């Protein structure tokens, strides 16, 4: 019976431990949380120099950073998820890209 209770305890704890691991990995993969790092990644996305990009409204979440980027006079809704940048024009859903 003691072994059975230990197995149940491990089964209950395993999902919590896996989520903790994901949070640590997400923090490393989504390390672009300051304005300069975000602007540099966005410049690479648009294949331009950092000087041509401005970013505002930066919001950090567990696995993504959302923000607005301005490039060539147009504003884009952008997101960095696990290190990859995706930008769309307002009204488009970047999760469906």
C-alpha positions, 0 to 999 in steps of 0.5 A: 500500500505504501508503494501505491501511495508513493506512485499516486503522489509522484503522478500528482506532482509530475505535471507541476514539475514539468510546468516549472521546467517549461517556465525556466525554458521559456525565460531563456528562450524568450530572453528579449525583454528589453527595448534594444533586444526587442528592436534588434530582433524586429529589425532582423525580422524586417531585414533592416537596421535597428535604427529604422525600428521603434518599439512601444507597449512592451508586455511580457508573458510566460512564453511570449513578449508582445509589443508594437513596432513601427517600421517605414511609418506603419505600426505592427502588432508583434510578438516574440514567442520562444525567440521567434518574431512575428509581426502583423498589421493591426486587425490581423491575428498573428497566432494564425500565421 
